[in-house]
Amino acid sequence: MGAIIMDFQAMTPIFSSVFLAELGDKTQVATLLFTIQGGLGRLEVFLAAGTALVLATGLGVAAGQVVGLLAEPEILKAGAGLVFLILGLLLLREGLREGRAGPGEAPPCA
């Protein structure tokens, strides 16, 4: 069996992008809350959250492999950009709606 050669220089932007995207993410907040909550040790929380992230990343890689066979990279990049733009606009709309509610009031319904 041959040796596996990895291009760590090519992996650096992937690591950086994912690492920065995950900082302050809902996943990190949930992990923080599980740690604060008690009942489980830090090691158990770390292993459970780490395993979940590895599996979710594996699903992303597998889905990317399949989708990459079905569509051109330029179309995928444009589609991903459009989805992020739409999600950003929806989050902005939700934030503005919540900003109109007074202290202790629920935001207006859609």
Z-matrix of the N, CA and C atoms (Angstrom, degrees):
N
C 1 1.450
C 2 1.529 1 108.34
N 3 1.334 2 117.21 1 132.37
C 4 1.456 3 122.09 2 -177.21
C 5 1.515 4 112.64 3 -78.12
N 6 1.308 5 114.23 4 160.82
C 7 1.460 6 120.60 5 178.63
C 8 1.524 7 109.94 6 -73.40
N 9 1.322 8 115.69 7 146.01
C 10 1.462 9 121.50 8 175.78
C 11 1.525 10 107.67 9 -91.90
N 12 1.327 11 115.82 10 123.82
C 13 1.456 12 120.76 11 -179.30
C 14 1.527 13 108.01 12 -107.87
N 15 1.318 14 115.92 13 126.68
C 16 1.464 15 121.15 14 -179.70
C 17 1.519 16 109.64 15 -113.05
N 18 1.323 17 115.24 16 141.58
C 19 1.455 18 122.07 17 177.79
C 20 1.530 19 108.12 18 -95.64
N 21 1.334 20 115.80 19 90.51
C 22 1.461 21 120.32 20 -176.20
C 23 1.522 22 112.16 21 -65.71
N 24 1.318 23 117.34 22 -29.24
C 25 1.460 24 120.06 23 177.70
C 26 1.531 25 110.27 24 -66.24
N 27 1.324 26 117.39 25 -38.14
C 28 1.462 27 121.09 26 178.03
C 29 1.531 28 111.01 27 -72.94
N 30 1.337 29 117.37 28 -26.24
C 31 1.460 30 121.32 29 -179.31
C 32 1.525 31 112.44 30 -79.03
N 33 1.327 32 118.10 31 -20.76
C 34 1.461 33 121.69 32 -176.16
C 35 1.530 34 113.44 33 -57.75
N 36 1.343 35 120.18 34 -47.11
C 37 1.471 36 118.06 35 179.30
C 38 1.525 37 113.03 36 -65.68
N 39 1.333 38 117.04 37 -31.06
C 40 1.468 39 119.88 38 177.56
C 41 1.521 40 109.32 39 -66.49
N 42 1.343 41 115.80 40 -48.80
C 43 1.461 42 120.42 41 178.36
C 44 1.524 43 110.62 42 -57.64
N 45 1.317 44 116.37 43 -48.38
C 46 1.470 45 120.57 44 -177.40
C 47 1.519 46 111.65 45 -61.08
N 48 1.321 47 116.72 46 -44.80
C 49 1.470 48 120.89 47 -178.77
C 50 1.522 49 111.46 48 -62.86
N 51 1.322 50 116.26 49 -48.35
C 52 1.471 51 119.78 50 -178.17
C 53 1.525 52 110.37 51 -67.83
N 54 1.322 53 117.37 52 -42.69
C 55 1.465 54 120.82 53 -179.59
C 56 1.524 55 110.97 54 -59.99
N 57 1.328 56 116.71 55 -48.39
C 58 1.465 57 120.26 56 -179.66
C 59 1.528 58 111.78 57 -66.65
N 60 1.332 59 116.85 58 -36.03
C 61 1.469 60 120.45 59 179.23
C 62 1.526 61 111.43 60 -66.33
N 63 1.322 62 116.99 61 -31.49
C 64 1.460 63 120.88 62 -177.63
C 65 1.527 64 113.44 63 -81.96
N 66 1.336 65 118.21 64 -19.92
C 67 1.468 66 119.96 65 179.89
C 68 1.530 67 109.44 66 -64.59
N 69 1.304 68 116.52 67 126.33
C 70 1.457 69 120.92 68 178.93
C 71 1.520 70 112.78 69 75.19
N 72 1.306 71 117.54 70 7.05
C 73 1.460 72 123.60 71 179.95
C 74 1.539 73 109.33 72 -72.14
N 75 1.327 74 115.91 73 163.53
C 76 1.471 75 120.57 74 178.03
C 77 1.522 76 111.20 75 -57.42
N 78 1.319 77 116.74 76 -34.48
C 79 1.460 78 120.69 77 179.00
C 80 1.519 79 110.97 78 -62.46
N 81 1.323 80 116.30 79 -42.92
C 82 1.461 81 119.89 80 -179.61
C 83 1.527 82 110.41 81 -68.13
N 84 1.327 83 116.69 82 -38.98
C 85 1.462 84 120.14 83 178.63
C 86 1.529 85 109.94 84 -65.04
N 87 1.327 86 116.87 85 -42.73
C 88 1.474 87 120.06 86 178.69
C 89 1.528 88 110.38 87 -62.18
N 90 1.322 89 117.14 88 -42.37
C 91 1.467 90 121.00 89 178.69
C 92 1.523 91 110.54 90 -62.97
N 93 1.318 92 116.28 91 -41.92
C 94 1.461 93 121.33 92 177.52
C 95 1.537 94 110.34 93 -59.83
N 96 1.330 95 116.03 94 -44.83
C 97 1.463 96 120.03 95 -178.84
C 98 1.528 97 112.08 96 -66.69
N 99 1.339 98 117.31 97 -38.97
C 100 1.467 99 119.51 98 176.65
C 101 1.519 100 110.62 99 -63.15
N 102 1.314 101 117.01 100 -36.67
C 103 1.460 102 120.88 101 179.24
C 104 1.527 103 110.83 102 -68.13
N 105 1.326 104 116.82 103 -43.91
C 106 1.468 105 121.82 104 -179.76
C 107 1.521 106 111.05 105 -65.62
N 108 1.331 107 114.88 106 -40.66
C 109 1.463 108 122.04 107 -174.37
C 110 1.519 109 112.75 108 -56.92
N 111 1.301 110 116.99 109 -30.83
C 112 1.450 111 120.20 110 -179.28
C 113 1.519 112 110.57 111 81.81
N 114 1.307 113 115.98 112 -174.02
C 115 1.452 114 120.74 113 -178.29
C 116 1.524 115 111.47 114 89.82
N 117 1.315 116 116.36 115 -34.20
C 118 1.458 117 121.76 116 175.72
C 119 1.522 118 108.35 117 -122.80
N 120 1.299 119 115.50 118 148.63
C 121 1.456 120 119.65 119 177.13
C 122 1.519 121 111.09 120 -77.64
N 123 1.301 122 115.24 121 165.86
C 124 1.469 123 120.55 122 179.39
C 125 1.519 124 111.49 123 -59.42
N 126 1.326 125 117.31 124 -38.35
C 127 1.458 126 120.36 125 -178.94
C 128 1.527 127 110.68 126 -64.56
N 129 1.329 128 117.53 127 -42.88
C 130 1.467 129 120.32 128 179.06
C 131 1.524 130 111.29 129 -63.33
N 132 1.331 131 116.71 130 -43.28
C 133 1.466 132 120.25 131 178.57
C 134 1.525 133 109.39 132 -63.54
N 135 1.320 134 117.36 133 -44.67
C 136 1.463 135 121.40 134 -179.91
C 137 1.523 136 110.96 135 -60.56
N 138 1.339 137 116.74 136 -47.27
C 139 1.467 138 119.95 137 -178.17
C 140 1.529 139 111.74 138 -66.49
N 141 1.324 140 117.58 139 -41.42
C 142 1.468 141 120.39 140 179.55
C 143 1.529 142 111.08 141 -65.80
N 144 1.330 143 116.93 142 -47.56
C 145 1.467 144 120.61 143 -179.67
C 146 1.534 145 110.49 144 -66.75
N 147 1.311 146 117.14 145 -41.29
C 148 1.462 147 120.71 146 178.92
C 149 1.518 148 112.45 147 -63.17
N 150 1.323 149 116.45 148 -42.39
C 151 1.461 150 120.76 149 178.05
C 152 1.526 151 110.72 150 -63.70
N 153 1.328 152 116.65 151 -42.34
C 154 1.467 153 120.54 152 178.20
C 155 1.524 154 110.91 153 -61.40
N 156 1.331 155 117.13 154 -42.98
C 157 1.466 156 120.54 155 178.92
C 158 1.524 157 111.85 156 -65.27
N 159 1.326 158 117.21 157 -40.04
C 160 1.459 159 120.41 158 178.99
C 161 1.527 160 110.05 159 -64.30
N 162 1.330 161 117.63 160 -43.92
C 163 1.468 162 120.64 161 179.43
C 164 1.527 163 111.41 162 -66.05
N 165 1.331 164 117.20 163 -42.23
C 166 1.468 165 120.58 164 178.50
C 167 1.528 166 110.57 165 -63.34
N 168 1.322 167 116.69 166 -39.37
C 169 1.462 168 120.66 167 177.72
C 170 1.524 169 110.29 168 -66.69
N 171 1.318 170 116.70 169 -39.94
C 172 1.468 171 120.62 170 176.87
C 173 1.518 172 111.63 171 -60.71
N 174 1.327 173 116.74 172 -41.24
C 175 1.468 174 120.00 173 176.10
C 176 1.521 175 110.73 174 -62.89
N 177 1.328 176 116.67 175 -40.51
C 178 1.457 177 120.53 176 178.28
C 179 1.522 178 112.00 177 -62.68
N 180 1.322 179 116.48 178 -41.95
C 181 1.458 180 120.75 179 178.92
C 182 1.536 181 110.03 180 -65.87
N 183 1.334 182 116.87 181 -44.40
C 184 1.465 183 120.23 182 179.60
C 185 1.530 184 110.97 183 -63.33
N 186 1.328 185 116.69 184 -44.09
C 187 1.462 186 120.24 185 178.30
C 188 1.524 187 110.49 186 -63.98
N 189 1.325 188 116.72 187 -40.28
C 190 1.462 189 120.65 188 178.00
C 191 1.514 190 111.85 189 -62.33
N 192 1.317 191 116.81 190 -37.29
C 193 1.463 192 121.15 191 178.24
C 194 1.525 193 110.49 192 -63.39
N 195 1.327 194 116.51 193 -45.51
C 196 1.462 195 121.06 194 -179.01
C 197 1.526 196 110.99 195 -68.43
N 198 1.328 197 116.24 196 -49.20
C 199 1.465 198 120.49 197 -179.00
C 200 1.525 199 110.46 198 -63.50
N 201 1.326 200 116.98 199 -36.08
C 202 1.458 201 121.17 200 178.53
C 203 1.522 202 113.05 201 -62.60
N 204 1.315 203 116.66 202 -27.19
C 205 1.461 204 120.55 203 176.83
C 206 1.523 205 111.69 204 -77.87
N 207 1.335 206 116.71 205 -22.58
C 208 1.462 207 121.30 206 -174.17
C 209 1.518 208 114.23 207 -97.50
N 210 1.318 209 117.95 208 -19.75
C 211 1.471 210 119.78 209 -174.53
C 212 1.523 211 110.17 210 -140.37
N 213 1.314 212 115.29 211 155.75
C 214 1.460 213 121.93 212 177.36
C 215 1.531 214 110.24 213 -73.64
N 216 1.337 215 118.37 214 144.81
C 217 1.466 216 121.39 215 -179.75
C 218 1.530 217 113.73 216 -55.48
N 219 1.330 218 118.04 217 -37.60
C 220 1.468 219 120.56 218 -179.25
C 221 1.527 220 110.97 219 -63.91
N 222 1.326 221 116.09 220 -39.93
C 223 1.467 222 120.67 221 178.76
C 224 1.523 223 109.72 222 -66.43
N 225 1.337 224 116.74 223 -41.44
C 226 1.468 225 120.81 224 178.77
C 227 1.523 226 111.38 225 -63.54
N 228 1.336 227 116.95 226 -42.43
C 229 1.472 228 120.21 227 179.23
C 230 1.521 229 110.57 228 -63.60
N 231 1.322 230 116.68 229 -43.57
C 232 1.465 231 120.47 230 179.28
C 233 1.528 232 110.42 231 -64.81
N 234 1.322 233 116.97 232 -42.30
C 235 1.465 234 120.97 233 178.71
C 236 1.516 235 112.13 234 -64.04
N 237 1.332 236 116.23 235 -42.84
C 238 1.467 237 120.06 236 178.56
C 239 1.519 238 110.21 237 -64.12
N 240 1.329 239 116.68 238 -41.98
C 241 1.467 240 120.33 239 177.83
C 242 1.511 241 111.66 240 -61.13
N 243 1.333 242 116.39 241 -41.40
C 244 1.456 243 120.82 242 178.99
C 245 1.526 244 111.37 243 -64.55
N 246 1.326 245 116.65 244 -43.01
C 247 1.472 246 120.45 245 178.90
C 248 1.527 247 110.08 246 -62.66
N 249 1.338 248 117.93 247 -44.77
C 250 1.466 249 120.51 248 178.75
C 251 1.520 250 111.28 249 -63.03
N 252 1.322 251 116.76 250 -38.56
C 253 1.458 252 120.86 251 178.43
C 254 1.527 253 110.74 252 -63.67
N 255 1.319 254 116.78 253 -45.64
C 256 1.467 255 121.17 254 179.63
C 257 1.524 256 110.26 255 -63.23
N 258 1.339 257 116.80 256 -45.90
C 259 1.471 258 119.72 257 178.87
C 260 1.526 259 110.99 258 -62.00
N 261 1.328 260 117.21 259 -40.41
C 262 1.460 261 120.86 260 177.80
C 263 1.512 262 112.05 261 -61.88
N 264 1.329 263 116.52 262 -42.89
C 265 1.469 264 120.32 263 178.49
C 266 1.528 265 111.36 264 -65.33
N 267 1.328 266 117.01 265 -39.83
C 268 1.468 267 120.01 266 177.85
C 269 1.526 268 111.14 267 -64.64
N 270 1.338 269 116.90 268 -41.78
C 271 1.461 270 120.22 269 177.82
C 272 1.525 271 111.11 270 -65.80
N 273 1.317 272 116.89 271 -39.63
C 274 1.456 273 121.12 272 177.61
C 275 1.526 274 110.29 273 -62.44
N 276 1.335 275 116.59 274 -44.86
C 277 1.467 276 120.82 275 178.45
C 278 1.531 277 110.85 276 -60.60
N 279 1.327 278 116.15 277 -43.11
C 280 1.468 279 120.31 278 179.26
C 281 1.530 280 110.53 279 -63.96
N 282 1.331 281 116.78 280 -42.66
C 283 1.459 282 120.40 281 179.33
C 284 1.515 283 112.00 282 -64.33
N 285 1.317 284 116.81 283 -40.79
C 286 1.466 285 119.87 284 177.97
C 287 1.520 286 110.94 285 -66.22
N 288 1.311 287 116.77 286 -38.54
C 289 1.466 288 120.97 287 178.63
C 290 1.526 289 110.28 288 -63.91
N 291 1.344 290 116.94 289 -42.43
C 292 1.462 291 120.53 290 179.01
C 293 1.522 292 110.81 291 -67.90
N 294 1.322 293 116.92 292 -32.19
C 295 1.449 294 121.01 293 179.68
C 296 1.520 295 113.50 294 -65.83
N 297 1.339 296 117.59 295 -23.13
C 298 1.467 297 121.54 296 179.19
C 299 1.512 298 113.07 297 -79.64
N 300 1.327 299 117.36 298 -19.16
C 301 1.459 300 120.65 299 -179.37
C 302 1.538 301 108.34 300 -74.71
N 303 1.294 302 115.36 301 140.46
C 304 1.458 303 120.14 302 177.78
C 305 1.504 304 111.42 303 -77.24
N 306 1.345 305 117.64 304 173.53
C 307 1.473 306 120.20 305 179.83
C 308 1.533 307 110.50 306 -59.37
N 309 1.315 308 116.18 307 129.03
C 310 1.451 309 121.45 308 178.23
C 311 1.517 310 114.22 309 79.04
N 312 1.329 311 117.98 310 0.10
C 313 1.456 312 120.70 311 179.75
C 314 1.532 313 109.63 312 -99.70
N 315 1.319 314 114.96 313 149.63
C 316 1.441 315 120.18 314 174.65
C 317 1.530 316 109.25 315 -78.46
N 318 1.324 317 117.86 316 146.74
C 319 1.478 318 119.06 317 176.91
C 320 1.518 319 109.92 318 -65.73
N 321 1.328 320 117.93 319 153.75
C 322 1.449 321 120.30 320 178.69
C 323 1.512 322 111.78 321 -61.63
N 324 1.314 323 117.17 322 147.96
C 325 1.464 324 121.73 323 179.55
C 326 1.521 325 110.32 324 -77.59
N 327 1.315 326 115.21 325 155.14
C 328 1.475 327 120.11 326 -179.90
C 329 1.504 328 111.79 327 -71.92
